[in-house]
Amino acid sequence: MSSTAAVCDLGLVAYPAAHALQLALAERRRQGGLPHDLFLLVEHPPVYTLGRHGSRAHLGVDEHFLRARGIEVVTVERGGEITYHGPGQLVVYPILDLRRRRLGLHDYVHLLEELMLRLAADCGVVAGRDPRNHGVWVGDNKLGSIGIAIRHGIAFHGLALNVDPDLEPFAWINPCGLAGIGVTSLAREGCRCAMAGVKARMPRHLAELFAVDPRPLDRDLFYADFPLPPTLP
């Protein structure tokens, strides 16, 4: 039997604000103030994020270079190493009660990968998994990444799928801490599906993979209940 889950497209959100929002939502979900699981769809202005075991040694440019391009570096509690987020990349942040869903970590990661594989297939792109690193790949090129955190059984952070971002900033890091790999996007692999088209396919896959009844949640209504932290951009 499927359970209700809200799906909200927040558009472009600065990473620090989205991070603070996730922390607040995860705690509310734990306390019962958020009655349903939630999937947030976002894009971010250019930013590098480091996971809890991440190292700046995988960042190949200095602070002056980053400041000149307006790119922040943020360390957060998700798993994984360094990655890049920017416009044209679809980021999905599930706020999920894994205990209620009886989902273990391995199975949850597998579902997030499967979601990206299906979205890519919708666009005519054949992707796969790779034992070197979680996420999805086209050959030796990374197409989508996963980095999650779990507190008190509530999962947050999530996945990032390259739809049509500027790929150059990936060249300034060792993506996911891996040297000598490439990064690709749906657009580079020949997909002509715009971001809106990829997002439109999301509810069907969420329903099938997570056994949910995905209900769209208007962004204005969402912010009425969960405003962005006022001190953050």
Backbone as a ProteinNet text record, in pm:
[ID]
protein_1_A
[PRIMARY]
MSSTAAVCDLGLVAYPAAHALQLALAERRRQGGLPHDLFLLVEHPPVYTLGRHGSRAHLGVDEHFLRARGIEVVTVERGGEITYHGPGQLVVYPILDLRRRRLGLHDYVHLLEELMLRLAADCGVVAGRDPRNHGVWVGDNKLGSIGIAIRHGIAFHGLALNVDPDLEPFAWINPCGLAGIGVTSLAREGCRCAMAGVKARMPRHLAELFAVDPRPLDRDLFYADFPLPPTLP
[TERTIARY]
85	0	89.1	57.3	138.7	99.1	196.4	171.6	186.9	125.6	134	273.4	325.9	450.1	433.4	481.2	474.2	596.8	575.8	684.6	677.8	785.5	784.8	906.5	882.5	988.5	1018.2	1134.1	1170.8	1249.6	1285.2	1361.7	1503.6	1557.3	1695.7	1703.2	1782.8	1796.1	1943.7	1991.1	2129.8	2155.3	2273.5	2299.6	2288.2	2345.5	2333.8	2189.6	2103.4	1962.4	1895.1	1924.7	1865.7	1914	2038.9	2093.1	2023.5	2010.8	1943.1	1797.9	1734.7	1596.5	1585.4	1677.1	1674.3	1688.7	1780.8	1800.2	1672.1	1605.1	1480.9	1370.8	1361.6	1258.1	1282.5	1408.9	1440.1	1402.4	1429.1	1393.2	1241.9	1172.8	1026.7	967.5	1026.6	977	997	1110.4	1137.7	1037.4	1002	912.6	764.7	734.9	596.4	529.1	603.6	545.5	534	600.1	588.4	524.6	395.7	323	357.6	416.2	445.9	591.8	643.8	773.9	765.2	881.8	885.9	1003.7	981	1087.7	1099.6	1214.1	1240.2	1323.6	1280.7	1355.8	1414.2	1545.2	1609.5	1720.6	1764.1	1892.3	1966.3	2098.8	2179	2263.7	2287.4	2396	2527.9	2631.8	2757	2813.4	2844.3	2897.5	2967	3075.3	3135.8	3094.6	3059.6	3029.7	3122.5	3163.3	3249.4	3170.2	3172.2	3109.3	3187.1	3134.6	3193.2	3335.8	3374.7	3513.1	3585.4	3530.6	3587.4	3718	3797.2	3927.7	3943.8	3992.9	4021.9	4139.4	4207.1	4314.8	4262.4	4130.5	4070.8	4019.3	4044.6	4008.7	4134.9	4134.3	4256.5	4277	4194.8	4208.2	4209.9	4260.3	4273.5	4153.7	4154.6	4042.8	4024.1	4133	4123.4	4050.3	4084.8	4020.1	3870.2	3834	3692.8	3617.2	3679	3612.9	3585.2	3678.6	3661.9	3543.4	3505.4	3394	3270.9	3277.1	3161.7	3120.1	3218.8	3188.6	3229.1	3133.6	3160.6	3207.5	3270.8	3301	3235.9	3147.3	3070.1	3093.1	3123	3137.1	3008.6	2956.3	2829.7	2842.5	2733.7	2738.2	2702.7	2680.9	2648.9	2770	2746.8	2856.6	2916	3025.6	3087.4	3194.4	3256	3368.2	3320.9	3405.1	3373.2	3290.9	3196.2	3121.1	3084.4	3032.6	2992.7	2843.7	2779.7	2640.8	2631.8	2545.2	2524.3	2395.7	2351.6	2229.9	2238.3	2126	2123	2144.4	2170.9	2183.3	2059.3	1990.9	1872.8	1916.1	1886.3	1917.9	1786.2	1783.2	1663.9	1700.5	1628.2	1648.2	1526.1	1530.1	1420.9	1435.2	1326.1	1319.3	1235.5	1302.9	1237.9	1258.9	1150.8	1158.6	1191.6	1318.1	1362.2	1311.8	1295.4	1248.2	1105.1	1020.9	882.3	876	966.9	967.7	1046	1109.6	1190.1	1294.9	1359.8	1463.4	1599.8	1691	1828.4	1907.3	2025.5	2108.1	2137.4	2178.7	2214.9	2095.1	1979.2	1860.3	1819.4	1834.9	1798.1	1888.1	2017.8	2111	2078.2	2046.5	2011	1888.5	1789.7	1670.2	1702.9	1788.5	1827	1900.5	1987.9	2055.5	1954.8	1861.1	1761.4	1675.7	1645.5	1569.2	1644.3	1774.8	1852.5	1865.3	1882	1891.2	1764	1649.8	1522.4	1500.6	1539	1527	1616.8	1737.1	1826.9	1768.1	1713.6	1654.8	1538.9	1460.1	1351.2	1402.6	1526.1	1586	1670.4	1662.6	1737.1	1883.2	1920.8	2060.4	2073.1	2160.9	2184	2297.1	2263.2	2361.6	2366.1	2463.7	2476.3	2546.1	2559.7	2632.2	2779.6	2862.7	3005.4	3054.4	3126.6	3170.7	3268.3	3325.6	3420.6	3353.8	3226.2	3163.9	3013.2	2937.6	2792.8	2754.1	2639	2591.2	2564	2555.3	2532.6	2634.6	2668.4	2778.5	2736.9	2801.3	2798.9	2943.1	2975.1	3114.5	3196.7	3305.1	3391.1	3355.6	3241.1	3200.8	3085.1	3098.5	2995.6	2879.9	2759.1	2639.6	2560.9	2560.6	2483.9	2548.8	2538.9	2604.9	2504.5	2548.5	2466.1	2548	2485.8	2545.4	2432.1	2425.5	2311.9	2360.3	2268.6	2289.3	2163.8	2179.8	2066.8	2078.4	1972.1	1965.8	1837.3	1851.9	1734.9	1641.7	1699.5	1620.8	1564.6	1589.5	1538.9	1652.4	1630.3	1730.7	1710.4	1822.9	1819.2	1944.1	1969.9	2060.6	2001.9	2080	2016.1	2099.9	2049.1	2114.7	2126.2	2219.6	2239.7	2260.4	2171.2	2174.8	2206.9	2311.7	2352.5	2261.6	2172.5	2084	2154.5	2184.9	2259.3	2334.9	2419.3	2496.2	2623.7	2688.2	2823.6	2914.6	2981.6	3064.3	3207.4	3245.9	3384.1	3424.1	3339.5	3382	3416	3363.8	3402.6	3549.8	3604.3	3743.9	3839.9	3788.9	3873.8	3880	3816.2	3818.2	3843.3	3869.2	3860.5	3719.9	3625.9	3486	3470.6	3400.9	3379.4	3511.5	3619.2	3749.2	3821.4	3772.9	3831.4	3912.5	4037	4121.9	4105.9	4118.2	4122.1	3989.4	3877.9	3747.5	3687.8	3591.6	3521.2	3383.9	3321.2	3185.1	3104.4	2982.9	2898.6	2761.2	2675.8	2539.6	2445.9	2318.4	2220	2232.4	2254.1	2267.1	2389.1	2501.2	2623.1	2605.7	2522.1	2497.5	2389.8	2345.4	2252.2	2107.9	2078.1	1939.2	1901	1786.1	1736.5	1620.1	1606.7	1499.1	1539.9	1458.9	1489.2	1464.2	1512.3	1496	1349.8	1259.7	1117.3	1067	1116.7	1074.6	1125	1247.3	1301.1	1220	1191.6	1113.9	973.5	914.9	779.1	771.6	882.5	884.4	908.3	943.5	980.3	867.5	743.2	640.1	614.7	613.2	586.5	692.8	817.4	924.4	924.9	894.2	886.1	777.2	664.2	553.2	594.6	664.6	701.8	813.5	911	1028.5	1008.5	938.3	925.3	787.2	700.7	565	494.1	496.4	430.1	326.7	232.6	139.2	190.2	265.9	331.2	231.8	220.6	129.3	209.7	185.2	259.4	222.3	323.1	303.7	351.5	262	295.5	407.9	502.2	617.5	577.2	482.5	440.3	374.5	294.7	231.6	336.8	438.8	545.9	617.6	654.4	728.3	643	512.1	425.9	441.7	463.1	482.6	629.2	718.5	860.8	944.3	941.2	1016.1	1166.1	1235.1	1380.3	1432	1542.8	1600.9	1627.9	1578.8	1587.6	1729.2	1824.5	1961.3	2043.8	1982.8	2056.9	2001.9	2087.4	2038.9	1942.8
-118.8	0	124.6	219.7	339.7	439.3	523	629.9	763	865.2	997.3	1056	1122.4	1197.7	1326.5	1435.4	1563.6	1580.6	1642.5	1673.8	1822.4	1893.2	2037.9	2082.6	2157.2	2214.1	2354.6	2370.9	2499.8	2587.7	2535.7	2617.4	2639.3	2759.2	2791.6	2838.9	2768.5	2800.6	2797.3	2900.6	2902.2	2782	2722.3	2598.3	2612.6	2715.9	2723.9	2729.1	2798.4	2804.7	2669	2599.6	2467.4	2368.6	2381.1	2292.5	2315.8	2442.6	2474.7	2427.6	2442.2	2397.8	2246.7	2172	2026	1984.7	2048.3	2015.8	2038	2150.1	2180.6	2081.3	2045.6	1951.7	1811.3	1769	1636.5	1627.3	1733	1731.8	1733.6	1810.2	1812.2	1678.1	1611.9	1479.2	1381.6	1392.4	1304.1	1326.4	1452.4	1485.3	1468	1441.2	1423.3	1549.3	1660.8	1785.3	1791.6	1700.4	1685.6	1549.5	1546.3	1419.3	1321.8	1373.1	1287.4	1303.9	1202.2	1216.9	1324.2	1377.2	1494.2	1481.8	1518.5	1523.5	1667.5	1729.1	1864.7	1859.6	1931	1942.4	2083.1	2092.8	2224	2227.5	2349.1	2375.5	2472	2473.1	2561.8	2655.4	2778.8	2858	2783.3	2818.8	2742.4	2729.5	2605.6	2577.3	2442.1	2431.5	2301.2	2259.3	2133.2	2082.2	1966	1962.5	1856	1772.1	1639.9	1551	1547.3	1473.7	1477.4	1423.9	1342.6	1295.7	1356.7	1463.4	1524.5	1597.2	1614.9	1679.3	1787	1901.9	2008.2	1971.7	1862.1	1817.6	1782.3	1754	1721.1	1844.2	1961.3	2087.5	2144	2161.2	2196.9	2344.2	2430.5	2575.2	2642.4	2765.6	2833.5	2924	2983.2	3066.4	3188.2	3247.6	3364.8	3328.4	3215	3166.6	3149.5	3091	3066.6	3196.3	3287.7	3415.9	3492.3	3488.9	3561.1	3507.1	3383.2	3320.2	3303.6	3354.8	3351.4	3212.5	3123.3	2985.2	2963	2922.4	2889.2	2744.7	2715.3	2578.1	2556.5	2456.7	2432.4	2288.8	2271.9	2138.4	2100.6	1982.7	1938.7	1794.8	1743.2	1614.3	1495.9	1517.6	1404.8	1316.2	1194.4	1107.6	1152.7	1093.2	1125.1	1232	1258.9	1352.1	1486.6	1546.6	1677.1	1661.4	1751.6	1756.6	1900.5	1922	2055.3	2056.3	2166	2190.2	2322.7	2326.9	2450.2	2443.5	2556.1	2557.7	2455.8	2392.5	2287.6	2149.3	2141.7	2013.1	1994.5	1882.7	1853.8	1789.1	1856.5	1804.6	1764.9	1645.5	1594.8	1566.7	1631.6	1611.1	1541.1	1410	1341.4	1361.3	1392.3	1391	1269	1156.9	1026.2	960.1	905.2	826.2	682.6	648.7	516.3	405.4	434.9	331.8	291.7	389.5	357.2	280.6	311.4	242.8	111.2	85.1	-35.6	-46.7	64.9	72.3	81.2	-9.5	0.4	93.4	129.5	223.6	173.7	48.6	-5.4	-0.6	-42.2	-42.6	98.4	192.7	331.1	390	369.7	418.2	355.4	225.7	157	223	262	326.9	463.3	539.5	669.9	653.4	554.6	527.2	485.9	400.9	354.4	470.3	563.9	680.9	756.6	778	848.5	765.9	634.7	549.6	557.3	559.6	565.5	701.4	807.9	941	952.8	898	900.3	819.5	701.4	617.7	687.9	764.7	841.7	936.3	980.3	1075.9	1006.6	873	799.5	778.9	797.7	782.8	654.5	565.3	439.9	461.5	456.4	474.5	347.9	340.8	223.6	257.3	156.2	170.8	135.1	174.5	145.3	114.8	3.6	-32.7	66.5	155.5	252.1	353.1	382.6	493.2	488.1	518.2	523.9	635.7	620.5	715	643.7	719.4	658.6	713.3	629.4	654.8	625.4	692.8	656.9	625.5	497.9	459.2	501.1	575.4	623.7	765.1	813.3	949.9	949.9	1025.1	1032.8	1121.1	1067.7	1140.7	1192.7	1118.4	1158.7	1108	1186.7	1154.3	1138.6	1069.3	1048.3	1082.9	1154.1	1181.5	1199.8	1117.8	1124.1	1134.9	1175.5	1175.7	1117.9	1055.9	996.5	1035.6	1093	1125.5	1069	986.8	929.7	860.9	797.8	725.2	809.8	941.3	1030.6	1062.5	1034.3	1060.8	1200.1	1266.6	1393.4	1401.6	1515.7	1525.7	1434.6	1383.3	1302.3	1280.8	1327.4	1298.5	1424.8	1419.4	1529.2	1469.6	1501.1	1448	1561.2	1542.8	1646.4	1644.1	1740.7	1752.2	1831.5	1958.1	2039.6	2151.1	2116.4	2219.9	2253.8	2362.7	2391.2	2287.7	2206.8	2098.8	2142.6	2263.4	2306.1	2303.7	2348.6	2345.9	2207	2101.4	1966.6	1939.3	2010.4	1989.8	2047.4	2130.1	2192.5	2110.7	1994.2	1906	1762.5	1676.1	1532.1	1491.8	1481.5	1458.3	1334.1	1350.5	1240	1184	1265.2	1221.8	1126.2	1111.7	1018	1093.2	1056.1	1119	1047.6	1124	1064.8	1019.5	1070.1	1034.9	1157.4	1133	1241.7	1262.2	1370.2	1401	1432.8	1384.5	1408.3	1455.5	1481.6	1527.8	1462.9	1469.5	1418.7	1492	1623	1701	1657	1636.3	1594.4	1456.8	1373.5	1239	1237.8	1356.4	1365.3	1388.6	1400.4	1423.4	1568.1	1587.8	1723.3	1756.9	1681	1702	1812.8	1917.7	2027.8	1986.3	2068.9	2040.4	2015	2096.3	2079.6	1942.5	1892.4	1761.1	1649	1663.4	1563.4	1563.7	1683.2	1693.2	1634.3	1653.2	1604.2	1452	1383.2	1237.6	1184.6	1273.5	1232.6	1161.2	1214.2	1152.4	1005.5	969.3	829	736.9	777.7	693.2	690.2	803	803.6	707.5	708.1	619.7	473.9	438.1	298.4	252.9	338.3	297.2	306	410	433.4	398.4	343.4	306	423.6	538.9	657.3	706.9	781.3	856.3	999.6	1038.9	1170.1	1282.7	1373.4	1487.3	1615	1687.7	1813.1	1915.4	1984.8	2087.9	2220.1	2317.2	2448.6	2512	2573.9	2632.7	2741.9	2826.1	2932.9	2875.4	2769.7	2707.1	2640.8	2581.3	2519.7	2624.3	2736.8	2838.5	2905.7	2901.1	2954.9	2874.7	2744.5	2658.2	2643.5	2648.2	2623.5	2733	2854.6	2963.6	2938.2	2991	2983.4	3062.9	3019	3093.4	3237.7	3336.4	3476.1	3530.4	3467.6	3519.2	3467.1	3377.7	3318.5	3366.5	3370.6	3414.4	3314.7
0	0	0	-87.7	-97	10.9	48.4	143.9	72.2	127.8	66.7	87.4	-14.6	-3.7	-83.6	-29.1	-98.6	-187.2	-302.8	-395.5	-425.1	-394.2	-410.8	-489.5	-596.4	-679.1	-627.2	-563.6	-504.9	-599.9	-717.3	-810.6	-762.9	-790.4	-756.4	-611.2	-529.7	-387.2	-350.1	-282.3	-235.7	-145.6	-159.6	-87.9	63.9	126.6	273.5	321.1	247.3	285.5	271	161.7	140.9	247	286.6	388.9	522.7	562.5	688.2	685.2	570.2	555.3	573.9	515.3	532.3	678.5	748.3	889.6	969.1	941.2	1012.2	976.4	848.4	805.2	860.5	861.5	914.7	1062.4	1136.8	1278	1296.3	1213.3	1222	1185.8	1087.8	1050.3	1166.4	1233.3	1346.3	1459.3	1482.8	1593.7	1558.7	1432.2	1390.3	1341.8	1337.3	1288	1137.5	1069.5	924.4	902	865.7	868	756.2	648.1	534.2	493.7	426.1	363.5	255.7	219.5	132.8	36.8	-88.8	-188.3	-237	-213.3	-259.3	-386.7	-489.6	-614	-620.2	-638.5	-638.5	-742.5	-771.2	-835.1	-743.8	-754.3	-669.4	-754.2	-706.6	-764.7	-745.7	-821.4	-815.6	-673.8	-634.4	-501.1	-503.7	-427.9	-400.9	-260.4	-243.7	-110.3	-78.6	46.8	97	195.9	178.8	274.2	405.1	501.6	635.8	640	543.8	537	416.6	362.3	243	271.4	166.4	179.1	72.3	115.2	19	-71.9	-41.7	-129.6	-268.2	-276.7	-406	-479.8	-422.8	-486.6	-549.7	-681.8	-752.7	-778	-718.1	-737.3	-599.8	-594.1	-465.2	-437.2	-318.1	-274.1	-363.1	-408.2	-495.7	-624.8	-681.3	-804	-781.1	-666.4	-636.7	-610.8	-535.3	-506.3	-634.5	-728.3	-855.4	-933.9	-908.4	-980.3	-892.6	-771.5	-682.7	-638.9	-623.3	-586	-440.5	-358.7	-219.3	-206.4	-92.4	-53.8	82.2	91.2	212.3	257.8	386.6	444.2	516.5	486.4	544.6	594.4	653.9	720.4	632.5	504.3	417.3	398.9	350.3	312.8	180.2	144.2	16.2	28.1	-83.6	-91.2	-148.1	-230.9	-288	-415	-433.1	-558	-588.6	-707.5	-752.8	-778.5	-738.7	-774.2	-849.6	-950.3	-1023.9	-1103.5	-1159	-1240.1	-1353.2	-1380.4	-1482.5	-1426.6	-1297.4	-1229.2	-1141.2	-1156	-1075.5	-944.5	-834.5	-701.5	-634.9	-580.7	-512.7	-367.6	-277.2	-134.3	-75.7	-59.8	9.6	161.3	225.8	371.9	405.4	433	439.2	575.3	627.4	749.2	709.7	715.3	670.3	762	889	981.3	948.9	923.8	889.2	758.3	669.2	539.4	545.2	659.4	676	565.9	542.8	440.7	507.9	470	513.8	423.6	467	392.5	252	238.7	107.5	11.7	60	-25.4	-64	29.4	0.6	-108.2	-95.1	-197.5	-332.9	-332.6	-457	-522.4	-442.4	-496.1	-555.9	-490.2	-545	-677.2	-684.3	-811.1	-917.5	-880.9	-978	-1028.1	-941.5	-983.7	-1093.6	-1074.4	-1176.5	-1303.9	-1290.7	-1409.5	-1493.4	-1426.6	-1499.1	-1563.6	-1494.2	-1553.3	-1676.1	-1667.1	-1782.6	-1898	-1867.4	-1972.3	-2040.2	-1962.9	-2022.5	-2130.4	-2112.8	-2206.4	-2312.8	-2317.5	-2417.8	-2384.3	-2256.8	-2215.1	-2133.1	-2176.8	-2105.9	-2005.6	-1878.1	-1771.6	-1687.5	-1598.9	-1514	-1383.8	-1299.2	-1173.9	-1195.8	-1098.3	-1106.4	-965.4	-946.4	-810.8	-749.8	-829.8	-774.4	-682.5	-710.8	-639.4	-661.2	-556	-570.4	-666.9	-729.9	-828.6	-959.1	-1067.2	-1198.3	-1297.8	-1393.6	-1485	-1628.7	-1721.3	-1862.2	-1900	-1910.3	-1929.4	-1808.9	-1833.4	-1725.5	-1681	-1723.5	-1690.3	-1591.5	-1485.5	-1381.2	-1429.6	-1421.6	-1462.5	-1343.1	-1235.2	-1118.1	-990.9	-885	-759.1	-646.1	-541.5	-422.3	-298.6	-208.1	-77.9	21.6	122.5	214.5	359	442.9	587.3	650.7	767	839.5	986	1041.2	1183.1	1240.7	1343.7	1410.9	1311.8	1210.4	1112.2	1000.2	1002.5	897.9	801.3	673.1	570.6	512.2	484.7	412.1	324.9	263.2	148.5	40.1	-54.4	-158.5	-281.6	-397.1	-524.6	-608.7	-703.5	-798.4	-936.8	-1028.9	-1165.4	-1261.9	-1340.4	-1435.3	-1558.3	-1565.5	-1681.7	-1790	-1764.4	-1861.2	-1789.1	-1690.9	-1622.4	-1698	-1657.8	-1703.1	-1638.1	-1716.9	-1662.9	-1629.6	-1669.4	-1646.3	-1498.6	-1404.2	-1263.3	-1210.5	-1273.2	-1232	-1263	-1363.5	-1401.6	-1298.7	-1207	-1105.8	-976.7	-975.6	-859.1	-904.8	-806.7	-830.3	-787	-881.5	-842.8	-756.2	-644.4	-550	-497.6	-507	-458.8	-550.9	-673.6	-769.3	-873.7	-889.8	-990.6	-1124.7	-1231.2	-1364	-1419.9	-1363.3	-1420.1	-1488.4	-1576.6	-1641.6	-1580.1	-1617.8	-1575.1	-1699.9	-1705.6	-1821.4	-1777.5	-1873.2	-1846.9	-1946.7	-1917.9	-2013.2	-2146.4	-2140	-2263.3	-2343.2	-2275.4	-2346.8	-2409.4	-2347.3	-2401.1	-2508.1	-2550.5	-2662.7	-2626.4	-2497.3	-2455.3	-2480.9	-2539.5	-2564.1	-2471.3	-2365.5	-2269.6	-2173.2	-2162.7	-2072.7	-1928.1	-1836.1	-1694.1	-1658.4	-1713	-1681.1	-1723.1	-1834.8	-1881.3	-1792.1	-1741	-1648.9	-1519.8	-1467.7	-1344	-1361.5	-1480.6	-1503.9	-1495.3	-1521.3	-1515.3	-1373.3	-1283.3	-1148.1	-1073	-1068	-983.4	-1014.5	-1141.7	-1176.8	-1118.5	-1127	-1075.5	-923	-860.2	-713.8	-667.3	-736.7	-699.7	-708.9	-817.4	-838.2	-744.8	-722.8	-646.7	-496.2	-453.3	-309.5	-255.3	-341.5	-299.4	-232	-300.3	-247.4	-348	-294.8	-377.5	-378.8	-483.3	-482.5	-509.4	-415.8	-428.8	-448.2	-558.1	-577.6	-471.2	-423.7	-322.1	-378.9	-385.1	-439.3	-357.3	-426.9	-359.5	-259.9	-296.2	-205	-80	-98.7	17.2	105.9	42.1	119	204	142.2	215.9	323.5	307.3	412.5	541.3	527.7	644.3	684.2	583.4	609	541.5	595.3	530.6	535.2	434	436.1	555.5	614.4	726.6	685.8	762.6	720.2	712.9	781.1	781.2	664.8	582.8	472.7	340.5	235.3	104.4	42.9
[MASK]
+++++++++++++++++++++++++++++++++++++++++++++++++++++++++++++++++++++++++++++++++++++++++++++++++++++++++++++++++++++++++++++++++++++++++++++++++++++++++++++++++++++++++++++++++++++++++++++++++++++++++++++++++++++++++++++++++++++++++

